[in-house]
């Protein structure tokens, strides 16, 4: 969503490890729309607050998403 939204970082604390996610939001989208990128850079698109929360919960449950993170 380059150029069309706001860029932010969301962090969750998991067993003393931090999971870093990148949040891309489409500016002025109604309902909220965008994607969350995991540590591997994979985009997980969502539309609406419920899908955003579901995406964050799924990524949080998945934990480490790259081989480097798993070491």
ROBATOR-30608 format. One line per 10 residues: number of its first residue (from 1); their letters; for each residue y, z, x of C-alpha. Coordinates in nm, 3 decimals. Each point is the difference from the previous one (the first is absolute). Example, Ala and Ser with C-alpha at 12.3 -4.5 7.8 and 13.67 -1.06 7.14 Angstrom:
ROBATOR-30608
1	AS	-0.450:0.780:1.230; 0.344:-0.066:0.137 .
END
This chain:
ROBATOR-30608
1	XXXXXXXXXX	0.000:0.000:0.000; 0.231:-0.083:0.286; 0.364:-0.001:-0.095; -0.068:0.094:-0.360; -0.031:0.374:0.014; 0.036:0.334:0.166; -0.218:0.107:0.292; -0.119:0.358:0.028; -0.268:0.217:0.154; -0.226:0.234:-0.194 .
11	XXXXXXXXXX	-0.209:0.266:0.176; -0.284:0.221:-0.125; -0.138:0.296:0.195; -0.381:-0.020:0.019; -0.186:0.275:0.187; 0.278:0.024:0.260; 0.006:-0.381:0.039; 0.285:-0.210:-0.130; -0.073:-0.318:-0.192; 0.292:-0.241:0.039 .
21	XXXXXXXXXX	0.061:-0.262:-0.267; 0.276:-0.256:-0.036; 0.149:-0.042:-0.347; 0.162:-0.333:-0.095; 0.183:-0.004:-0.333; 0.145:-0.300:-0.181; 0.366:0.067:-0.066; 0.088:0.034:-0.369; -0.359:-0.067:-0.117; -0.078:0.148:-0.341 .
31	XXXXXXXXXX	-0.247:0.160:-0.003; -0.017:0.105:0.364; -0.189:-0.260:0.207; -0.091:-0.040:0.366; -0.272:0.072:0.252; -0.122:0.277:0.226; -0.117:-0.096:0.351; -0.264:0.210:0.166; -0.027:0.074:0.374; -0.177:-0.333:0.054 .
41	XXXXXXXXXX	0.290:-0.184:-0.164; -0.200:-0.098:-0.308; 0.219:-0.032:-0.310; -0.115:0.169:-0.321; 0.216:-0.136:-0.285; 0.091:0.201:-0.311; 0.200:-0.039:-0.320; 0.120:0.312:-0.180; 0.006:0.368:0.089; -0.363:0.058:-0.095 .
51	XXXXXXXXXX	-0.128:-0.275:0.230; 0.223:0.132:0.281; -0.147:0.349:-0.036; -0.355:-0.141:-0.025; 0.058:-0.206:0.315; 0.132:0.302:0.191; -0.291:0.216:-0.117; -0.255:-0.267:0.099; 0.155:-0.041:0.346; 0.020:0.375:0.044 .
61	XXXXXXXXXX	-0.367:0.036:-0.093; -0.098:-0.281:0.238; 0.163:0.187:0.290; -0.006:-0.183:0.332; 0.026:-0.375:-0.049; -0.028:-0.138:0.354; -0.253:0.045:0.277; 0.266:0.165:0.215; 0.076:0.251:-0.277; -0.372:0.084:-0.033 .
71	X	-0.033:0.109:0.367 .
END
